[in-house]
Amino acid sequence: MDAAPTEPEPEPAEPPVPAHGVGPWPGGPDAWPDDPRYDPELLAAGDARNVVDAYRYWRMDAIVADLDQRRHGFHVAIENWQHDMNIGSIVRSANAFLAAEVHIVGRRRWNRRGAMVTDRYQHVRHHEDVAAFAAWAESEGLPVIAIDNVEGSVALDRADLPERCVLLFGQEGPGLSPEALVAASAVVEITQYGSTRSINASAAGAVVMYEWCRRWA
Ligand SMILES: C[S@@+](CC[C@H](N)C(=O)[O-])C[C@H]1O[C@@H](n2cnc3c(N)ncnc32)[C@H](O)[C@@H]1O
């Protein structure tokens, strides 16, 4: 093994060109499929969106309707008191792992950059505060599973992740608020081995959503 220290690569001047995408539907308008889910503009111009191949050339509302038929039983919630940059990435992972819905608790505005437009395919609901969020979860019969590494939390591999639940994440810095921890029926932590106190919230989101899917999807 080469033990020499690695040099950081120089920053690219521009983001790399995405390697995905298709051109206009081959054969022109006469060959277009007769299916209302297809979007004539995309059939004519090509589809460079970051969607799986099964949804190429589909209208966005047709994709959302199709996802709605098969969404999973878990929801994702995150506290938003400080415009946390992780929220966009959590929304993107929620789309990838097909969460039922994403819930923003606290400030209504959130930074959409990390979502890479996946929020258009995801139902995102806002709750004024933890009390409103907890009341909604109770009315839906959904247990709130807090995800944080705090005193008394249970390791993810030993924790119960119900088929219908809300996975609630905290913010960079403070983590989950005391009110959020009180609203939860369980607190689950991802086991770590290094020196850092925590991983970032969106990384934690991806780990726990993956684990829910491993058990239930
Ligand atoms: C940066 S952490 C902050 C709090 C952390 N409790 C601490 O002691 O520093 C922000 C959020 O990421 C998630 N998170 C980060 N690392 C985690 C871990 N090892 N287990 C569970 N959740 C984690 C939690 O949702 C947490 O609220």
The ligand as a MOL file (V3000), in Angstrom:
LIG
                    3D

  0  0  0     0  0            999 V3000
M  V30 BEGIN CTAB
M  V30 COUNTS 27 29 0 0 0
M  V30 BEGIN ATOM
M  V30 1 C -24.2520 17.5490 13.4090 0
M  V30 2 S -25.4350 16.5750 14.2560 0 CHG=1
M  V30 3 C -25.4790 17.4050 15.8060 0
M  V30 4 C -25.6890 16.8580 17.1240 0
M  V30 5 C -24.9700 15.7970 17.8460 0
M  V30 6 N -25.9220 15.2070 18.8040 0
M  V30 7 C -23.7210 16.1910 18.6440 0
M  V30 8 O -23.5410 15.6230 19.7180 0
M  V30 9 O -22.9240 16.9920 18.2000 0 CHG=-1
M  V30 10 C -26.8890 17.0810 13.3750 0
M  V30 11 C -27.9310 16.0030 13.1470 0
M  V30 12 O -27.3820 14.9780 12.3230 0
M  V30 13 C -27.9000 13.7060 12.7220 0
M  V30 14 N -26.7680 12.8780 13.1570 0
M  V30 15 C -25.4590 13.1580 13.0060 0
M  V30 16 N -24.6970 12.1580 13.4570 0
M  V30 17 C -25.5360 11.2090 13.9180 0
M  V30 18 C -25.3560 9.9130 14.5080 0
M  V30 19 N -24.1490 9.3790 14.7030 0
M  V30 20 N -26.4470 9.2090 14.8510 0
M  V30 21 C -27.6790 9.7090 14.6380 0
M  V30 22 N -27.9150 10.9160 14.0840 0
M  V30 23 C -26.8680 11.6550 13.7260 0
M  V30 24 C -28.9060 13.9790 13.8230 0
M  V30 25 O -30.2090 14.0630 13.2760 0
M  V30 26 C -28.4250 15.3130 14.3760 0
M  V30 27 O -29.4620 16.0140 15.0140 0
M  V30 END ATOM
M  V30 BEGIN BOND
M  V30 1 1 1 2
M  V30 2 1 2 3
M  V30 3 1 2 10
M  V30 4 1 3 4
M  V30 5 1 4 5
M  V30 6 1 5 6
M  V30 7 1 5 7
M  V30 8 2 7 8
M  V30 9 1 7 9
M  V30 10 1 10 11
M  V30 11 1 11 12
M  V30 12 1 11 26
M  V30 13 1 12 13
M  V30 14 1 13 14
M  V30 15 1 13 24
M  V30 16 1 14 15
M  V30 17 1 14 23
M  V30 18 2 15 16
M  V30 19 1 16 17
M  V30 20 1 17 18
M  V30 21 2 17 23
M  V30 22 1 18 19
M  V30 23 2 18 20
M  V30 24 1 20 21
M  V30 25 2 21 22
M  V30 26 1 22 23
M  V30 27 1 24 25
M  V30 28 1 24 26
M  V30 29 1 26 27
M  V30 END BOND
M  V30 END CTAB
M  END
